Amino acid sequence: MLLDISLVTQTLVNLIENHVKSSPAGAGIASLKVSAEPRDKLTGQSTIGIYLYHVAEDAHFKNLPPPSADTPPVRYTPMGLNLYYQISAHSDTTGDPGVQKEQLLMGLTMKALRDYPVIDDSTVIAGNKIFPTDLQGTDNRFRVTLQPVLHNEAVNYWTAGTQPLRLAAYYQVSVVLLEPEKPTIRAGRVLKYGIFTFTRGAPRLDGSRSTISFTIPGEATVRAVEVQPAEAPVRNLATNTGGEVIFFGTDLAGDETALLIKNKRLAEAIEVGSEWGVTATDEQIFAVIQPTAGLANMLPGIYSAIAKVVTRRMGPDKKIRAFIKTSNEAPFIVTPRIDTISAPNAQGIVTVTGGVFQDAALPVESVEVFAGANSLPLKAGAALNAGEFEVVNATTLRFRYPIAGVHSGETVPFRLIINGAESAPNWVTAL
């Protein structure tokens, strides 16, 4: 590895100069000079030009793993470069003799680069080391390749309209590794090797589901409907009911399975496990939505869950290691919970209990109440007027009859929507 790429150019200069001088065809060439200048700057009776005109990063060296935990890691990995050279020849001699000498020099140069396609510290010509002094004793290794430039494209390498097309050949030198920074951090030495075999793949969630139960007015039978994605309220801790959700997929069981809960309100995913009653089989994860996840309240809205499966294995050092795999996200909906809906009192006020109807992170405008097809407005003043609703606290809201379009004694659906999540089916009877 190196930092001074001019050493690569000097290597090629040394190779061409020593090879041409030791060749029988080049022995009689007087005043031979090998220059790194471009074609229009060459002077002398017998001058070979080797001009570096382009540099590009080698794609195969872009993703080398860093040797340490230093940051940023790219500083500590070598940068692979491909160098592109234009080979040309010049003679001050005018007329055909000068042109013929240029062509002779080109032939000798191309043979030199063909005879030594790989140059390293062991390359020696006529007893002379080809590597410059600064490269000797290093592990650098350069490969020289003639580029297949088509004859009708060669003119693109010359400035059109200012000078005639000149004889030239084009070579790529690879790979030149730029020296990285020295690591300041090193990983510990490996004293024992361990092989861990897993027969299952990474966990995958295909979706979530839950069951909604309700009784239609006039019927005695409770109906149950399975919905996907899951829709469930938070658990009612007083009655220990509600909140059951099933996530289904593959490879969901391990030594420990947990769920990572995500929502736009949460700064990061929150892990829940036994406190949510999380249990798993290979194909299903069972959970019960609790009022909180970590320190966050579970408000109505749309959430997603990630399965986190932990597998433990004992290593050769007799210590247990935990291997953690996570799945994709699967959505589920936390709905408002309705525990009771009272009959209208003498003033026509209906009280609804459940949760969660009010929270510091829950804007009042995110709560919507419908009686039949009618959307009820939030109360505008201190008193609750007919056709309005109010949120009393986190577990109670009220609305008041009469409501336009709802006739006395009529039973209509009651819908509560918070953050886009709708409660299970319920009905109310007008006063």
C-alpha positions as CSV (number, residue, x, y, z in Angstrom):
1,M,0.0,0.0,0.0
2,L,1.1,3.6,-0.6
3,L,0.0,7.2,-0.5
4,D,2.2,8.6,-3.3
5,I,0.7,7.4,-6.6
6,S,3.6,9.0,-8.5
7,L,5.6,5.9,-7.3
8,V,3.4,3.8,-9.7
9,T,4.3,6.1,-12.6
10,Q,8.0,5.9,-11.7
11,T,7.8,2.1,-11.6
12,L,6.5,2.1,-15.2
13,V,9.2,4.5,-16.2
14,N,11.9,2.3,-14.8
15,L,10.3,-0.8,-16.4
16,I,10.1,0.7,-19.9
17,E,13.6,2.4,-19.7
18,N,15.4,-0.8,-18.6
19,H,13.5,-3.1,-21.0
20,V,14.1,-0.9,-24.0
21,K,17.8,-0.4,-23.3
22,S,18.3,-4.1,-22.8
23,S,16.5,-5.0,-26.0
24,P,18.6,-5.7,-29.1
25,A,16.3,-3.5,-31.1
26,G,16.7,-0.6,-28.7
27,A,20.4,-0.9,-28.1
28,G,21.2,1.6,-30.8
29,I,18.7,4.3,-29.7
30,A,20.6,7.3,-28.6
31,S,19.3,9.8,-26.0
32,L,16.5,7.6,-24.9
33,K,14.2,9.4,-22.4
34,V,11.1,8.1,-20.7
35,S,8.8,11.0,-19.4
36,A,5.6,11.2,-17.4
37,E,4.5,14.3,-19.3
38,P,1.5,14.4,-21.7
39,R,2.0,14.0,-25.5
40,D,2.0,17.7,-26.3
41,K,4.8,18.4,-23.8
42,L,7.3,15.7,-25.0
43,T,10.6,16.8,-26.4
44,G,13.8,15.1,-27.5
45,Q,15.1,12.8,-30.3
46,S,13.8,9.5,-28.6
47,T,11.2,10.2,-26.0
48,I,8.6,7.8,-24.6
49,G,5.7,9.4,-22.8
50,I,3.7,7.6,-20.1
51,Y,1.0,10.0,-18.9
52,L,-1.5,9.3,-16.1
53,Y,-4.7,10.8,-17.4
54,H,-7.4,9.2,-15.2
55,V,-7.9,7.6,-11.8
56,A,-11.0,5.5,-10.7
57,E,-11.9,3.6,-7.5
58,D,-12.0,-0.1,-7.8
59,A,-15.5,-1.4,-7.1
60,H,-14.3,-4.7,-5.5
61,F,-12.5,-2.8,-2.7
62,K,-15.4,-0.5,-1.7
63,N,-16.9,-2.8,0.9
64,L,-13.9,-4.2,2.7
65,P,-14.7,-5.0,6.4
66,P,-13.0,-2.6,8.8
67,P,-10.2,-4.1,10.8
68,S,-11.3,-2.6,14.1
69,A,-14.2,-0.8,15.8
70,D,-12.7,2.7,15.0
71,T,-15.0,5.2,13.5
72,P,-15.6,6.2,10.8
73,P,-14.6,2.7,9.6
74,V,-13.9,3.8,6.0
75,R,-10.7,5.6,7.2
76,Y,-9.2,2.3,8.4
77,T,-9.7,0.3,5.2
78,P,-7.5,0.7,2.1
79,M,-8.9,2.5,-1.0
80,G,-8.4,0.5,-4.2
81,L,-7.5,2.5,-7.3
82,N,-7.2,1.8,-11.0
83,L,-4.8,4.1,-12.8
84,Y,-5.2,4.8,-16.5
85,Y,-2.1,5.8,-18.6
86,Q,-1.7,7.0,-22.2
87,I,1.5,5.7,-23.8
88,S,2.9,7.7,-26.7
89,A,6.3,8.5,-28.4
90,H,8.0,11.6,-29.7
91,S,11.0,12.4,-31.9
92,D,12.2,15.9,-32.8
93,T,13.4,14.4,-36.1
94,T,11.2,15.7,-38.9
95,G,9.7,13.7,-41.7
96,D,9.5,9.9,-42.1
97,P,12.6,9.1,-40.1
98,G,11.1,10.8,-37.0
99,V,7.7,9.0,-37.5
100,Q,9.5,5.7,-37.9
101,K,11.5,6.2,-34.7
102,E,8.3,7.0,-32.8
103,Q,6.7,3.8,-34.0
104,L,9.8,1.8,-33.0
105,L,9.7,3.3,-29.5
106,M,5.9,2.4,-29.3
107,G,6.6,-1.2,-30.3
108,L,9.4,-1.5,-27.7
109,T,7.2,0.0,-25.0
110,M,4.2,-2.2,-25.7
111,K,6.5,-5.3,-25.6
112,A,7.9,-4.2,-22.3
113,L,4.5,-3.9,-20.8
114,R,3.4,-7.2,-22.3
115,D,6.4,-9.1,-21.1
116,Y,5.9,-7.9,-17.5
117,P,2.2,-7.8,-17.0
118,V,2.6,-8.1,-13.2
119,I,5.2,-5.9,-11.4
120,D,6.2,-6.5,-7.8
121,D,9.3,-6.2,-5.5
122,S,10.9,-9.2,-7.3
123,T,10.8,-7.7,-10.8
124,V,14.3,-7.2,-12.0
125,I,15.5,-6.3,-15.6
126,A,19.2,-6.4,-16.5
127,G,20.1,-6.6,-12.8
128,N,18.1,-3.5,-12.0
129,K,15.2,-3.5,-9.5
130,I,12.1,-1.9,-11.2
131,F,10.5,-0.7,-8.0
132,P,11.6,2.7,-6.8
133,T,13.5,2.8,-3.5
134,D,10.4,3.8,-1.5
135,L,8.5,0.8,-2.8
136,Q,11.2,-1.8,-2.3
137,G,10.5,-4.3,0.6
138,T,6.7,-3.7,0.4
139,D,3.9,-6.1,-0.6
140,N,2.7,-3.9,-3.5
141,R,1.8,-5.7,-6.7
142,F,0.6,-3.9,-9.9
143,R,-1.1,-5.5,-12.9
144,V,-0.7,-3.8,-16.3
145,T,-3.4,-4.4,-18.9
146,L,-3.7,-3.0,-22.4
147,Q,-7.1,-1.3,-22.8
148,P,-9.1,-2.3,-25.9
149,V,-9.8,1.2,-27.3
150,L,-11.4,1.0,-30.7
151,H,-9.7,2.9,-33.5
152,N,-12.7,5.1,-34.1
153,E,-12.8,6.1,-30.4
154,A,-9.1,6.9,-30.1
155,V,-9.8,10.4,-31.4
156,N,-11.8,11.2,-28.2
157,Y,-8.5,11.2,-26.2
158,W,-7.2,14.2,-28.2
159,T,-8.6,17.7,-28.3
160,A,-10.5,17.8,-31.5
161,G,-9.7,20.6,-34.0
162,T,-6.4,21.6,-32.3
163,Q,-4.0,18.9,-33.4
164,P,-4.0,15.8,-35.6
165,L,-4.7,12.3,-34.2
166,R,-1.5,10.8,-32.7
167,L,-0.4,7.3,-32.2
168,A,-1.0,6.1,-28.6
169,A,-1.9,3.1,-26.5
170,Y,-3.9,3.0,-23.3
171,Y,-3.1,0.9,-20.2
172,Q,-4.8,0.2,-16.9
173,V,-2.7,-0.4,-13.8
174,S,-4.5,-2.1,-10.9
175,V,-5.0,-2.4,-8.1
176,V,-3.2,0.4,-6.3
177,L,-4.1,0.4,-2.6
178,L,-4.0,3.8,-0.8
179,E,-2.7,3.3,2.7
180,P,-5.4,3.6,5.4
181,E,-5.2,5.1,8.9
182,K,-3.7,2.9,11.5
183,P,-6.4,1.4,13.9
184,T,-6.4,2.6,17.4
185,I,-8.7,-0.2,18.7
186,R,-8.2,-3.9,18.4
187,A,-10.6,-6.8,19.1
188,G,-9.6,-9.3,21.8
189,R,-7.7,-12.4,20.8
190,V,-9.7,-15.5,19.9
191,L,-8.6,-18.2,22.4
192,K,-11.4,-20.7,21.7
193,Y,-13.6,-21.4,18.7
194,G,-17.3,-22.3,18.9
195,I,-19.7,-23.4,16.2
196,F,-23.4,-22.8,16.7
197,T,-25.9,-24.6,14.5
198,F,-29.5,-23.4,14.1
199,T,-32.1,-25.4,12.4
200,R,-34.6,-22.6,12.0
201,G,-34.5,-19.4,10.0
202,A,-35.2,-15.8,11.1
203,P,-38.6,-15.2,12.5
204,R,-41.3,-13.9,10.2
205,L,-44.7,-12.4,10.9
206,D,-47.4,-12.8,8.3
207,G,-50.0,-10.8,10.2
208,S,-52.1,-10.4,13.3
209,R,-55.7,-11.4,14.2
210,S,-58.2,-11.1,17.0
211,T,-61.8,-11.9,17.7
212,I,-64.5,-9.3,18.2
213,S,-67.6,-10.4,20.1
214,F,-71.0,-8.5,20.1
215,T,-74.7,-9.1,20.4
216,I,-77.0,-7.5,17.9
217,P,-80.2,-5.9,19.5
218,G,-83.0,-8.4,19.4
219,E,-80.8,-11.4,19.4
220,A,-79.8,-13.6,22.3
221,T,-76.7,-15.2,20.6
222,V,-73.3,-13.6,21.0
223,R,-71.6,-13.3,17.6
224,A,-67.8,-13.6,17.1
225,V,-66.0,-12.2,14.1
226,E,-62.2,-12.7,13.4
227,V,-60.5,-9.6,12.1
228,Q,-57.1,-9.1,10.5
229,P,-55.1,-7.1,11.3
230,A,-56.0,-7.5,15.0
231,E,-58.3,-5.0,16.7
232,A,-58.5,-5.1,20.5
233,P,-58.8,-2.7,23.4
234,V,-56.4,-2.6,26.3
235,R,-57.1,-5.1,29.0
236,N,-59.8,-4.3,31.6
237,L,-57.8,-5.0,34.8
238,A,-60.9,-4.9,37.0
239,T,-62.7,-7.7,35.1
240,N,-59.5,-9.2,33.6
241,T,-61.1,-9.3,30.2
242,G,-60.2,-8.1,26.7
243,G,-57.0,-7.3,24.9
244,E,-56.2,-10.7,23.4
245,V,-54.1,-10.6,20.1
246,I,-52.5,-13.3,18.1
247,F,-49.5,-12.7,15.8
248,F,-48.9,-15.5,13.3
249,G,-46.0,-16.5,11.1
250,T,-43.0,-18.9,11.1
251,D,-40.0,-19.6,13.4
252,L,-41.5,-17.6,16.3
253,A,-40.4,-19.9,19.2
254,G,-37.1,-19.8,20.9
255,D,-35.7,-19.9,24.4
256,E,-37.4,-16.5,24.8
257,T,-39.8,-14.6,22.7
258,A,-40.8,-11.0,23.1
259,L,-42.6,-8.3,21.1
260,L,-41.2,-4.9,20.1
261,I,-44.1,-2.4,20.0
262,K,-43.8,0.6,17.6
263,N,-46.0,3.7,17.1
264,K,-45.4,7.2,15.8
265,R,-45.8,8.6,19.3
266,L,-43.0,6.4,20.6
267,A,-39.4,7.6,20.2
268,E,-38.2,3.9,19.9
269,A,-39.6,0.4,19.9
270,I,-40.7,-0.8,23.4
271,E,-40.1,-4.4,24.3
272,V,-42.9,-6.3,26.1
273,G,-42.8,-9.9,27.3
274,S,-44.2,-11.6,30.3
275,E,-46.0,-8.4,31.5
276,W,-48.1,-8.7,28.3
277,G,-48.5,-12.5,28.8
278,V,-46.4,-13.1,25.6
279,T,-46.1,-16.8,24.8
280,A,-45.1,-18.4,21.5
281,T,-45.2,-21.5,19.4
282,D,-43.4,-21.9,16.1
283,E,-46.3,-20.4,14.3
284,Q,-48.1,-18.1,16.7
285,I,-47.4,-15.5,19.4
286,F,-50.1,-14.8,22.0
287,A,-50.3,-11.5,23.8
288,V,-52.7,-9.4,25.8
289,I,-52.6,-5.6,25.4
290,Q,-52.0,-4.0,28.7
291,P,-52.6,-0.4,29.7
292,T,-48.9,0.4,29.4
293,A,-45.9,-0.7,27.4
294,G,-42.8,0.2,29.4
295,L,-43.5,3.8,30.6
296,A,-45.8,4.6,27.7
297,N,-49.6,4.5,27.9
298,M,-51.3,2.3,25.3
299,L,-53.6,4.8,23.7
300,P,-56.1,3.9,20.9
301,G,-54.4,4.0,17.4
302,I,-52.5,2.0,14.9
303,Y,-49.4,0.1,16.1
304,S,-46.9,-2.4,14.7
305,A,-45.1,-5.3,16.4
306,I,-41.8,-7.0,15.7
307,A,-41.1,-10.5,17.0
308,K,-37.8,-10.8,18.9
309,V,-36.7,-14.4,19.3
310,V,-33.7,-15.2,21.6
311,T,-31.9,-18.5,21.4
312,R,-29.2,-19.4,23.9
313,R,-26.2,-21.7,23.4
314,M,-23.3,-22.6,25.6
315,G,-19.9,-21.7,24.1
316,P,-16.6,-23.5,24.5
317,D,-15.8,-21.2,27.4
318,K,-18.8,-22.7,29.3
319,K,-20.6,-19.4,29.1
320,I,-24.1,-18.9,27.8
321,R,-24.5,-16.7,24.7
322,A,-27.7,-15.2,23.5
323,F,-28.4,-15.1,19.8
324,I,-31.1,-12.5,18.9
325,K,-33.2,-12.5,15.7
326,T,-36.0,-10.1,14.9
327,S,-38.8,-10.3,12.4
328,N,-40.5,-7.9,10.1
329,E,-43.3,-5.6,11.4
330,A,-46.9,-6.6,11.5
331,P,-49.7,-4.1,12.2
332,F,-52.4,-4.2,14.9
333,I,-55.0,-1.7,16.2
334,V,-55.6,-0.7,19.8
335,T,-59.3,0.2,19.9
336,P,-61.2,2.3,22.5
337,R,-62.6,0.0,25.1
338,I,-66.3,0.4,26.0
339,D,-67.2,-1.2,29.3
340,T,-70.8,0.2,29.9
341,I,-73.3,2.4,28.1
342,S,-76.0,3.7,30.4
343,A,-79.5,4.4,29.5
344,P,-80.4,8.1,29.1
345,N,-81.2,9.9,32.3
346,A,-84.0,12.3,32.8
347,Q,-82.0,15.0,31.0
348,G,-81.3,12.7,28.1
349,I,-77.6,12.3,29.0
350,V,-75.9,8.9,28.3
351,T,-72.7,8.0,30.1
352,V,-70.1,5.8,28.5
353,T,-67.3,4.2,30.5
354,G,-64.2,2.4,29.3
355,G,-60.8,3.8,28.1
356,V,-58.7,5.4,27.1
357,F,-60.7,8.5,26.2
358,Q,-58.4,11.2,27.5
359,D,-54.6,11.6,27.8
360,A,-51.9,14.4,27.6
361,A,-50.8,12.8,24.3
362,L,-54.3,12.5,23.0
363,P,-55.7,15.7,21.3
364,V,-59.4,16.3,22.0
365,E,-60.0,16.6,18.2
366,S,-58.9,13.0,17.7
367,V,-62.0,11.7,19.5
368,E,-65.1,11.2,17.3
369,V,-68.5,10.1,18.5
370,F,-71.4,8.8,16.2
371,A,-74.9,8.0,17.1
372,G,-76.4,6.3,14.1
373,A,-75.2,8.2,11.0
374,N,-74.8,11.4,12.9
375,S,-71.4,12.8,14.0
376,L,-71.8,14.5,17.3
377,P,-69.8,17.7,17.9
378,L,-67.7,18.3,21.0
379,K,-69.6,20.5,23.5
380,A,-69.0,24.2,22.8
381,G,-69.8,25.7,26.2
382,A,-69.8,25.0,29.8
383,A,-73.0,23.0,29.6
384,L,-73.6,19.8,27.6
385,N,-76.3,20.7,25.1
386,A,-78.5,18.3,23.1
387,G,-76.7,16.6,20.2
388,E,-73.2,17.2,21.8
389,F,-70.6,15.0,23.6
390,E,-67.9,15.7,26.1
391,V,-64.9,13.8,27.4
392,V,-65.1,13.8,31.2
393,N,-61.9,12.0,32.0
394,A,-59.7,9.0,30.8
395,T,-62.5,6.5,31.5
396,T,-65.7,8.5,30.9
397,L,-67.5,10.4,28.2
398,R,-71.1,11.6,27.8
399,F,-73.5,12.7,25.1
400,R,-77.0,14.1,25.2
401,Y,-80.2,13.4,23.5
402,P,-82.2,14.5,21.5
403,I,-80.0,14.0,18.4
404,A,-81.2,15.2,15.0
405,G,-82.2,12.2,12.8
406,V,-82.6,9.8,15.8
407,H,-86.2,9.3,16.9
408,S,-87.4,8.5,20.4
409,G,-87.1,4.9,21.3
410,E,-85.0,4.1,18.2
411,T,-81.9,1.8,18.6
412,V,-78.9,3.0,16.6
413,P,-75.2,2.0,16.4
414,F,-72.9,3.8,18.7
415,R,-69.4,4.4,17.3
416,L,-66.4,5.8,19.1
417,I,-63.3,6.5,17.0
418,I,-60.0,7.7,18.6
419,N,-56.9,8.2,16.5
420,G,-58.6,6.4,13.6
421,A,-59.3,3.3,15.7
422,E,-62.9,2.3,16.1
423,S,-64.5,0.6,19.1
424,A,-66.2,-2.8,18.9
425,P,-69.9,-2.7,17.8
426,N,-72.3,-1.2,20.3
427,W,-75.9,0.1,20.2
428,V,-77.8,2.8,22.1
429,T,-81.6,3.5,22.4
430,A,-82.8,7.0,22.2
431,L,-84.9,8.6,25.0
